[in-house]
Amino acid sequence: MTWITPACLAAAGPGSPPAVTDDIRELDTFLDAAYDAQERLTSGDLRRRAIAADLPAAALTRIDALPEGEYAQDEAAEALRAINV
């Protein structure tokens, strides 16, 4: 068992990257599958693929909030992480 101590929390400090949530992991897995053999996808393509993949509501909410446009996988991942739900 690993214990988180106040010293561990303080070591992270301000400016540390936020913890990766299950939603983000699920979106990353989704993006890996969606971009298989694709270089760029539109936000509409991502929405349709997310619905077909039966993603949970929180993930669909992030994808629905994605601005219209065309994205490479890394661009989509960055944009989805920036969306607060």
N, C-alpha and C positions, 0 to 999 in steps of 0.2 A: 504494500500500500504506500502511495506517495502522499505526503502531507504538504500542503501549501502553507507556508509561514508568512508572516508580515514582511520578513526580510526578502522573501522571494517576490512578493508583490512589489515591494519598493524597488527591487532590482530592475523590474520591467520599466518603470519610470515613464514620464511623459514622452511622447514621441515614438513609443514602441508601437509596432503594428498591432492592430486589433486582433483578437483571437479569431481563428477561423471557425465559423459556426457550421452547424450541420446543413443549414440552408445553402451556404456558400459551397460546401463540399458537394452537395447534391447538384447545384448549378454547374460546378466544374465538370462533374461526371456527365451531366446532360450536354454541355458544350463539347466535350470530347467526342461524344457520339454524334451530335448534330453536325460537327465540322469534319467528320470522317470523309476524306476525299473532296472536301469543299474548301476553297480558299476564303471566300467571303459569302455572307448570308445577310439578307435584309432583316430588319426587325420583324416584319410580317412573317418571313420564313421561320424565324425563331419562335414566334408566337404559335404558329401552326404546328411546329414540331414539338413544342412544349405541351400543347393540348393533346397531341397524339401520344406523347410519352406519359401522359397522365401524371404530370408533376403536381405536387401538393399546392394548395392555395397560396402559401407564402411565396413560393418560387414563381408561380404564375403572376402574382401581383408585381414582382420585380420585373419580370419580362414584359408585362403590359406597360410598365412605366418607362421602358426603354424608348428613347427618342427615335423617330423615324430615321431611317438611313440604312446604310450598308456597313457591315462590320467584319473585320477579321476576328478570329477567335480571341486573341489577346485583347483587342479593343472591346469586344462584347463582355468579356470577363471583368475588365476594369470598370466599364460603365455599370454593370450589374452590381458590383461591389459598392459603388458610390451611391446607389439608390437606397434610401432609408425606408423601410416598411414598418 
